[in-house]
Amino acid sequence: MMQSHSYQHKNIAVFGLGKSGMATARQLHLGAAHVFVWDDNEARRQAAQEAGLIVQDLTENSWPEAEALVLSPGVPLTHPTPHPVVNLAKKAGAAVIGDIEIFLQEKEAGRIIGVTGTNGKSTTSALIHHLLASAGKSTALGGNIGTPVMDLPELEPEGCYVLELSSYQLDLTPSWQADVAILLNITPDHLDRHGDMEGYAAVKKRIFQHQDENGIAIINIDDPICEHIATCLAIYGEGKLVPISTETSVSGGVSVIDGRLEDLSVGDQSWTMDISKIGSLRGRHNWQNAAAAVAAARSVGLTPEEIRSGLQSFGGLSHRMEEVGRCENILFINDSKATNAEAAEKALTSFGNIFWIAGGRPKAGGISTLAPHFGRIREAFLIGEAADQFAETLDGKVLYRDCGDLTKAVQMAAQAAQKAGHKSSVVLLSPAAASFDQFTSFEARGDAFRAAVQQWIKEAQS
């Protein structure tokens, strides 16, 4: 991206050298800042040294004279207790910020579209970026999704940076100000890092901070906490409020009810579209994402025709309800990104005649909250550490088999679907568990599923 100007010749410490930390340190270094870096991981420290960066243990009391500490979003800022490096930085009078704060200070042009929420922010961000790009607009996607912000290209003044923001990132961006800010939903998550729901909601609400009269605030009014925030914005906010809903038609906003999109966000230029047949936007949760994306696209000048075309060509996100194969009457869906029950529920409510592959490293609460949807499942195929726990929950309610590993589960689920002979069946990987017992990431798990599906289809058709 751009090389550092406002941080030129300043001393900046960077703690945490993952993808975003390393990109920040590298760009600051290129921009003539004096950068001190540290990571607990030796290989990352080695890579930083090879890149010409000064590696210094920032957890020791010999804190460098730095104006700012750029903290990795994964490092505790306030709860359960601040990381020692945070205390050392504050004691030395250094500002504790994240890479997005640096990006905002360095950015020379381009509008900012910010997206946050407990669920759906990746799909919404990717969809907005796709709508803009397919309409030929200058756009770049980054933040919590894909490319670190400091590696994004420079855009022209009319270009749009679409940034997905986690609560951790918002917490580290004091000067955050978006031209278009989106809040999708707020449900309990990361409470250990924010103290309680009140603390978590307060951080999410920051997506709207510093908005002026030209700002656009897009908010889901179906969610009670978000609706309260919308009411406050309507009274005290300076920008334009655009409500979205999947339950009711909203004046001045965008709704998607039973797959029918209605856009009333731009004066008298209303339009509608049936999106119920778009595979990558299946299910009510995706209708919410589509409503938010359409509202954002309209607010930066896209026409209904451009949006219509973009929605129809959207391929969806990898590993999120991704169609990876079809064989006769069987559809294979990769939803490896569903690492907890709440995420898996979205997939279970989007299909019928499900042959469900679930399991991995279990999360708190397991799958008991999914009981209302067990009727959609013809049989479950369990894998990984969660198999016994999940079997206990399913016992007497859903037929299940313990398959051990994913490849075996794909074979058994596909054969069972084939034998059942339904007009349409779905072999669904939506694990409702983390991947780390058998895979390095949910992406690796999804890739393994895709490979196993392709192998089974090849053999079935030979």
C-alpha positions, -999 to +999 in steps of 0.1 A: +000+000+000+011+036+006+044+041+024+043+058+058+042+096+060+028+106+094+049+079+111+081+088+093+111+088+116+089+079+146+096+050+169+069+024+166+067-010+184+048-039+168+038-068+190+025-099+172+040-108+137+011-127+121+000-116+086-013-082+096+015-074+121+042-083+096+026-062+068+023-032+092+059-035+104+072-039+068+052-008+055+063+013+084+099+003+079+096+012+042+082+046+052+112+054+073+097+048+107+120+032+133+102-002+140+108-025+169+091-059+167+084-089+188+066-122+186+067-152+209+072-174+178+108-178+170+103-185+132+083-152+130+111-133+148+136-148+123+115-137+093+113-102+108+151-101+112+156-112+076+133-084+065+156-059+082+134-051+112+148-046+147+137-075+169+135-066+205+117-083+234+089-059+241+077-079+272+108-069+292+111-036+311+137-023+287+108-008+267+120+012+236+112+049+234+082+043+211+053+067+204+029+038+197+025+001+202+007-017+173-009-046+190-021-078+173-059-081+176-055-115+192-036-100+222-058-090+253-062-053+255-085-050+286-100-084+296-096-108+312-065-088+321-043-066+298-013-084+283+019-073+301+031-055+269+000-033+271+008-022+306+045-015+297+034+006+267+009+026+287+034+031+315+059+045+289+031+068+275+028+050+242-006+049+224-019+013+220-034+009+186-040-016+158-030-018+121-063-002+110-054+029+130-021+032+111-039+026+078-064+054+085-036+078+093-017+069+061-046+066+037-046+094+011-078+088-008-108+065-011-140+060+009-143+036+038-171+010+041-168-008+075-186-040+084-190-056+118-213-080+136-210-113+155-220-133+124-221-127+086-195-100+083-172-119+060-200-128+035-213-092+037-179-077+031-171-100+002-205-094-013-201-055-011-167-058-027-181-081-054-210-057-062-186-028-065-160-047-086-185-063-109-199-027-116-164-017-126-158+005-095-124+009-078-125-012-046-102-032-023-112-057+004-093-063+036-092-061+074-104-092+092-109-109+058-082-116+033-055-090+027-040-071+057-050-034+054-015-022+051-010-043+019-041-029+002-035-008-030-040+029-031-074+039-045-086+069-063-109+094-043-141+077-055-127+042-047-141+022-018-121+003+008-144-025+022-131-034+057-143-063+078-138-054+115-138-076+145-145-062+179-108-065+187-099-044+158-125-017+166-111-017+202-077-007+187-088+020+163-096+052+183-099+074+152-122+050+133-146+069+110-165+052+082-183+068+053-206+038+054-208+017+086-227-016+089-237-034+121-253-068+113-261-084+147-248-088+183-250-121+200-228-134+229-192-139+217-157-130+230-172-120+263-139-130+280-123-102+260-149-076+266-161-083+302-198-088+295-224-082+268-226-045+276-189-042+270-190-062+238-220-042+224-203-009+233-172-019+212-194-030+182-213+003+184-180+021+177-184+012+140-206+043+139-183+066+159-172+100+145-197+098+116-207+132+103-238+144+084-224+127+052-221+093+070-244+063+063-253+040+092-267+006+081-282-015+109-302-046+113-333-037+133-344-073+138-317-077+164-329-062+198-295-048+208-289-034+173-324-019+172-317-001+205-285+013+189-305+023+159-329+043+181-300+061+197-285+069+163-318+082+151-319+106+180-283+116+184-265+105+152-256+130+126-256+108+095-283+090+075-297+058+091-306+030+068-324+001+085-323-035+072-347-064+080-356-099+070-389-096+090-406-065+079-406-040+050-386-009+062-392+026+050-359+042+040-342+009+042-337-026+026-356-057+035-355-093+022-386-112+032-390-149+021-363-142-006-379-111-020-355-081-018-371-046-015-349-016-016-366+016-003-333+033+007-330+059-020-359+083-021-385+073-047-362+050-066-375+017-051-370-017-067-374-053-059-357-086-068-363-123-060-330-136-046-344-169-033-328-189-061-293-175-058-273-205-044-246-185-027-273-164-008-294-193+006-311-189+040-324-160+060-289-151+075-277-146+039-308-125+031-297-102+060-262-101+045-276-092+011-298-065+025-268-049+042-247-052+010-274-037-012-279-008+012-241-001+011-239-004-027-268+020-032-253+045-007-221+048-028-240+052-061-246+018-077-277+014-098-304-013-092-293-029-126-256-031-114-266-046-081-290-071-097-262-083-120-237-085-091-260-104-068-266-130-096-229-135-102-218-137-065-201-171-059-201-169-021-173-175+003-150-205+004-159-228+033-192-210+040-222-230+026-200-235-005-213-258-032-183-281-040-200-308-061-231-324-074-238-361-083-272-369-097-296-360-068-269-352-042-256-317-035-223-315-015-219-284+007-187-273+024-196-252+055-163-259+073-163-223+086-192-232+109-171-239+140-199-236+165-235-246+168-249-211+161-230-210+127-240-246+119-277-237+125-276-214+095-268-243+072-292-268+089-321-243+083-312-238+046-315-274+034-337-305+038-328-343+036-294-336+052-267-362+056-247-342+082-210-345+088-202-329+122-175-330+148-140-318+156-128-302+187-160-294+206-170-259+218-188-250+250-224-260+248-219-286+221-249-291+197-278-292+221-292-259+208-296-275+174-323-299+186-352-280+169-335-287+135-328-324+140-359-333+120-341-320+088-313-345+093-316-380+078-284-392+094-253-378+111-217-388+104-195-379+133-158-372+133-130-361+157-129-355+194-165-343+196-180-377+183-189-391+217-204-359+230-224-353+198-236-389+198-250-384+233-270-354+222-283-371+190-291-405+207-327-414+202-334-384+180-312-388+149-295-418+134-257-414+136-225-432+129-190-426+143-168-423+113-135-412+129-121-391+100-135-369+073-127-390+042-146-420+057-175-397+067-178-383+031-179-419+017-205-431+042-227-400+039-226-400+001-235-437+000-263-433+025-277-403+005-275-424-027-292-453-011-320-432+004-330-421-031-346-388-022-355-364-050-328-341-036-303-347-008-275-327+007-242-341+021-234-312+044-201-306+062-211-281+089-190-293+119-203-272+148-168-276+162-132-263+158-109-281+134-077-283+155-080-319+165-074-332+130-066-301+109-045-269+111-075-247+102-111-247+091-098-239+056-077-271+056-107-291+068-128-276+040-102-284+014-100-320+026-138-322+023-137-309-012-110-333-023-129-363-007-161-352-025-144-349-059-128-384-054-161-400-045-179-383-074-152-395-098-155-431-085-193-430-086-193-418-122-167-442-135 
